[in-house]
Amino acid sequence: MVAQNGRKADGNEYILFLYLGNTMDSYIKMKEYITVKTYVFPHELYIDRSKLESFGIECLTKDEITAQVHNFYSNAIGGIRLQVRTEDFEKANEILSDYPDIKTDEKSISEIKCPNCGSSNINKIKFNRIRSLVALMLFGLPIPFLTKKHQCYECHKEFRHKLAKD
């Protein structure tokens, strides 16, 4: 078989074109893209793809939907592939290596600190679980009893925060 532009196509390619409704020209354009980097998770891909697109480099992704639908298939299919045009390959590699992800050394500092260990790695406990469970058992209604307690993730202690008065 001969395609529109005079290039020979074997039987498998022709069946693929008929099935997908694509022409030979779109297949040739697809072959002009080369894989720059592969990823296991889609969120990693989005960061680098947005970097390249901000520099005006056109990107394609392969197997992104498969990895989103079937998370554990990502390694089996070779990962999610970020592809760019062959003429943009060197520029894309340079951008991805020269502009690393933003990393900060500073941790978010909470105003509330654990009185036991002084850590700011804490969480507010929204309601008293025991009182709510008793209310559910007695009245059959889940009544939330709010609390003002916090829990420290470092020493695992619960404490009440006392507001400092100005």
C-alpha positions as CSV (number, residue, x, y, z in Angstrom):
1,M,0.0,0.0,0.0
2,V,1.1,3.5,-0.7
3,A,0.0,6.4,1.6
4,Q,-1.0,9.9,0.4
5,N,2.6,11.2,0.4
6,G,4.1,8.3,-1.4
7,R,5.5,6.6,1.7
8,K,4.9,2.8,1.9
9,A,2.8,1.6,4.8
10,D,2.6,-2.0,6.0
11,G,-0.7,-3.7,6.7
12,N,-0.6,-3.1,10.5
13,E,-0.1,0.6,10.1
14,Y,-2.9,0.9,7.6
15,I,-5.3,-1.0,9.9
16,L,-4.3,1.3,12.7
17,F,-5.1,4.4,10.6
18,L,-8.5,3.0,9.6
19,Y,-9.3,2.2,13.2
20,L,-8.3,5.5,14.6
21,G,-9.5,7.6,11.7
22,N,-6.1,9.2,11.3
23,T,-4.3,9.9,8.1
24,M,-0.7,9.0,7.3
25,D,0.4,12.6,7.6
26,S,-0.7,12.8,11.2
27,Y,1.2,9.5,11.9
28,I,4.4,11.0,10.3
29,K,3.9,14.2,12.5
30,M,3.6,12.0,15.5
31,K,6.9,10.3,14.7
32,E,8.6,13.7,14.8
33,Y,8.3,13.8,18.6
34,I,10.9,12.3,20.8
35,T,10.7,11.3,24.5
36,V,12.5,13.7,26.8
37,K,11.7,12.2,30.2
38,T,9.5,9.4,31.7
39,Y,7.5,9.6,34.9
40,V,5.8,7.2,37.2
41,F,3.0,9.6,38.5
42,P,1.1,12.2,36.4
43,H,1.6,15.0,38.9
44,E,5.4,14.8,38.3
45,L,4.7,15.2,34.6
46,Y,2.6,18.3,35.0
47,I,5.3,20.3,36.6
48,D,7.9,19.7,33.8
49,R,5.3,20.0,31.1
50,S,4.2,23.4,32.4
51,K,7.9,24.5,32.5
52,L,8.4,23.5,28.9
53,E,5.2,25.1,27.7
54,S,6.1,28.4,29.5
55,F,9.2,28.5,27.3
56,G,7.1,27.9,24.2
57,I,8.0,24.3,23.6
58,E,5.1,22.2,22.3
59,C,4.7,18.9,24.4
60,L,2.8,15.7,24.0
61,T,2.2,13.1,26.7
62,K,1.9,9.3,26.1
63,D,0.2,6.9,28.4
64,E,-1.0,9.6,30.7
65,I,-4.6,8.4,30.8
66,T,-3.6,4.8,31.3
67,A,-1.5,5.8,34.4
68,Q,-4.4,7.8,35.8
69,V,-7.0,5.1,35.4
70,H,-4.7,2.2,36.4
71,N,-2.1,3.6,38.7
72,F,-0.1,0.4,39.0
73,Y,0.3,-0.1,35.2
74,S,2.6,2.9,35.0
75,N,5.8,0.8,35.5
76,A,4.5,-2.0,33.3
77,I,4.0,0.3,30.3
78,G,7.3,2.1,30.8
79,G,6.0,5.2,32.5
80,I,4.3,8.3,31.3
81,R,6.3,9.8,28.5
82,L,6.8,13.5,28.0
83,Q,7.6,14.2,24.3
84,V,8.8,17.2,22.4
85,R,9.6,17.9,18.7
86,T,13.0,16.6,17.7
87,E,14.3,20.1,17.0
88,D,13.3,21.2,20.5
89,F,14.9,18.2,22.2
90,E,18.2,19.8,23.3
91,K,16.5,23.0,24.4
92,A,14.0,21.0,26.5
93,N,16.8,19.0,28.2
94,E,18.5,22.2,29.0
95,I,15.4,23.8,30.5
96,L,14.6,20.7,32.6
97,S,18.1,20.5,33.9
98,D,18.7,24.3,34.4
99,Y,15.4,25.1,36.1
100,P,14.9,22.5,38.9
101,D,11.7,22.4,41.0
102,I,11.4,25.1,43.6
103,K,12.5,23.7,47.0
104,T,12.3,25.6,50.2
105,D,14.3,24.9,53.3
106,E,11.9,26.8,55.6
107,K,9.1,24.9,57.2
108,S,5.8,26.6,57.8
109,I,5.9,28.0,61.3
110,S,2.7,27.7,63.3
111,E,1.8,30.2,65.9
112,I,0.8,27.4,68.2
113,K,3.6,25.3,69.7
114,C,3.4,22.1,71.8
115,P,4.0,22.9,75.5
116,N,5.6,19.5,76.0
117,C,8.2,19.4,73.2
118,G,8.0,22.9,71.6
119,S,7.2,21.5,68.1
120,S,5.0,23.4,65.7
121,N,4.0,20.1,63.9
122,I,0.5,20.0,65.4
123,N,-3.1,19.4,64.3
124,K,-6.3,20.8,65.7
125,I,-8.7,18.1,67.0
126,K,-12.1,19.2,65.7
127,F,-14.5,17.3,67.9
128,N,-14.5,15.0,70.9
129,R,-14.9,11.5,69.6
130,I,-15.9,9.8,72.8
131,R,-18.7,12.2,73.6
132,S,-20.0,12.1,70.0
133,L,-20.0,8.3,70.1
134,V,-21.9,8.2,73.4
135,A,-24.5,10.7,72.0
136,L,-24.8,8.4,68.9
137,M,-25.4,5.4,71.1
138,L,-27.9,7.1,73.4
139,F,-29.9,9.3,71.0
140,G,-29.2,7.6,67.7
141,L,-28.0,11.0,66.3
142,P,-24.4,11.8,65.5
143,I,-24.0,15.0,67.6
144,P,-20.5,16.6,67.2
145,F,-19.1,18.0,70.4
146,L,-16.5,20.5,69.4
147,T,-13.2,20.8,71.3
148,K,-10.4,23.2,71.6
149,K,-7.6,20.6,71.8
150,H,-4.6,20.2,69.6
151,Q,-2.4,17.1,69.0
152,C,1.3,17.1,68.6
153,Y,2.7,14.8,65.9
154,E,6.1,14.7,67.5
155,C,5.4,13.6,71.1
156,H,1.7,12.5,70.5
157,K,0.4,14.5,73.4
158,E,-3.0,16.3,73.4
159,F,-3.2,19.8,74.8
160,R,-5.4,22.9,74.9
161,H,-4.1,26.1,73.4
162,K,-4.3,29.1,75.6
163,L,-4.6,32.4,73.6
164,A,-2.1,35.0,74.7
165,K,-3.9,38.2,75.7
166,D,-2.4,41.5,74.5
